[in-house]
Amino acid sequence: AAAHEILVEQKRARALEALRLELDAREAALLSPERLEQWARSLELVDPAPGQLLALAPKPERTLAARLPSRARREPPSGAESAR
């Protein structure tokens, strides 16, 4: 009985490995640069024109850290020592 269960599980493991390999191959095909470019063209996406992109930087006074009380910025979160 145990030997039969081992054979069944080995067969199942081989089938799962074959499926994983098939899914890996499909994922690679879908994520290939050629496929992504084809998909972008089908959605009529284009590269931005020069000057069309803007780099944004947060205003220091608007960040979460700037809005925290000064004490909260200096103290480690509770439980930080136990995580080490």
Sine and cosine of phi, psi and omega as CSV:
sin_phi,cos_phi,sin_psi,cos_psi,sin_omega,cos_omega
0.00,0.00,-0.70,0.71,-0.01,-1.00
-0.92,0.39,-0.63,0.78,0.01,-1.00
-0.90,0.44,-0.62,0.79,0.02,-1.00
-0.91,0.42,-0.68,0.73,0.02,-1.00
-0.88,0.47,-0.63,0.78,0.04,-1.00
-0.89,0.45,-0.70,0.71,0.02,-1.00
-0.89,0.45,-0.66,0.75,0.02,-1.00
-0.89,0.46,-0.71,0.70,-0.01,-1.00
-0.93,0.38,-0.58,0.81,0.06,-1.00
-0.91,0.42,-0.65,0.76,0.04,-1.00
-0.90,0.44,-0.67,0.74,0.02,-1.00
-0.89,0.45,-0.67,0.75,0.01,-1.00
-0.89,0.46,-0.66,0.75,0.03,-1.00
-0.90,0.43,-0.65,0.76,0.01,-1.00
-0.91,0.41,-0.66,0.75,0.03,-1.00
-0.92,0.40,-0.63,0.78,0.04,-1.00
-0.90,0.44,-0.66,0.75,0.04,-1.00
-0.89,0.45,-0.66,0.75,0.03,-1.00
-0.90,0.43,-0.67,0.74,0.02,-1.00
-0.87,0.49,-0.68,0.73,0.02,-1.00
-0.90,0.44,-0.65,0.76,0.03,-1.00
-0.90,0.43,-0.69,0.73,0.01,-1.00
-0.92,0.39,-0.60,0.80,0.07,-1.00
-0.87,0.49,-0.68,0.73,0.00,-1.00
-0.91,0.41,-0.66,0.75,0.03,-1.00
-0.91,0.42,-0.65,0.76,0.03,-1.00
-0.89,0.46,-0.70,0.71,0.00,-1.00
-0.88,0.48,-0.65,0.76,0.01,-1.00
-0.91,0.41,-0.67,0.74,-0.02,-1.00
-0.94,0.34,-0.50,0.86,-0.05,-1.00
-0.99,-0.12,0.12,0.99,0.01,-1.00
-0.91,0.42,0.54,-0.84,0.01,-1.00
-0.83,0.56,-0.61,0.80,-0.01,-1.00
-0.90,0.43,-0.69,0.72,-0.02,-1.00
-0.92,0.39,-0.66,0.75,0.01,-1.00
-0.91,0.42,-0.62,0.79,0.04,-1.00
-0.91,0.42,-0.66,0.75,0.03,-1.00
-0.88,0.47,-0.68,0.74,0.00,-1.00
-0.90,0.43,-0.69,0.73,0.02,-1.00
-0.88,0.48,-0.67,0.74,0.03,-1.00
-0.89,0.45,-0.63,0.77,-0.01,-1.00
-0.91,0.41,-0.44,0.90,0.06,-1.00
-1.00,-0.03,0.06,1.00,-0.02,-1.00
0.86,0.50,0.59,0.81,0.10,-1.00
-1.00,0.09,0.61,-0.79,0.00,-1.00
-0.74,-0.67,0.34,-0.94,0.08,-1.00
-0.92,0.39,0.61,-0.79,0.03,-1.00
-0.92,0.39,0.53,-0.85,0.05,-1.00
-0.95,0.31,0.42,-0.91,0.06,-1.00
-0.83,0.56,0.70,-0.72,-0.01,-1.00
1.00,0.10,-0.08,1.00,-0.03,-1.00
-0.99,0.13,-0.35,0.94,0.04,-1.00
-1.00,-0.05,0.64,-0.77,0.04,-1.00
-0.87,-0.50,0.73,-0.69,0.09,-1.00
-1.00,0.01,0.83,-0.55,-0.03,-1.00
-0.96,-0.28,0.66,-0.75,0.07,-1.00
-0.84,-0.54,0.68,-0.73,0.00,-1.00
-0.93,0.37,0.53,-0.85,0.09,-1.00
-0.98,0.17,0.82,-0.57,-0.09,-1.00
-0.79,0.61,-0.59,0.81,-0.04,-1.00
-0.96,0.29,-0.21,0.98,-0.03,-1.00
-0.98,-0.19,-0.04,1.00,-0.02,-1.00
-0.97,0.25,0.36,-0.93,0.03,-1.00
-0.87,0.49,-0.67,0.74,-0.02,-1.00
-0.86,0.51,-0.60,0.80,-0.02,-1.00
-0.94,0.33,-0.44,0.90,-0.03,-1.00
-1.00,0.02,-0.21,0.98,0.02,-1.00
-0.96,0.27,0.55,-0.84,0.11,-0.99
-0.85,0.52,0.53,-0.85,-0.08,-1.00
-0.85,0.52,-0.56,0.83,0.02,-1.00
-0.89,0.46,-0.66,0.75,-0.02,-1.00
-0.91,0.41,-0.48,0.88,0.01,-1.00
-0.96,0.29,-0.45,0.89,-0.06,-1.00
-1.00,0.00,-0.48,0.88,-0.08,-1.00
-1.00,0.07,0.71,-0.71,0.08,-1.00
-0.94,0.35,0.41,-0.91,0.03,-1.00
-0.87,0.49,0.52,-0.85,0.01,-1.00
-0.88,0.48,0.67,-0.74,-0.03,-1.00
1.00,0.04,0.00,1.00,-0.03,-1.00
-0.91,0.42,-0.58,0.81,0.00,-1.00
-0.94,0.35,-0.59,0.81,-0.05,-1.00
-0.95,0.31,-0.30,0.95,0.00,-1.00
-0.98,0.22,-0.22,0.98,-0.05,-1.00
-0.99,0.11,0.00,0.00,0.00,0.00
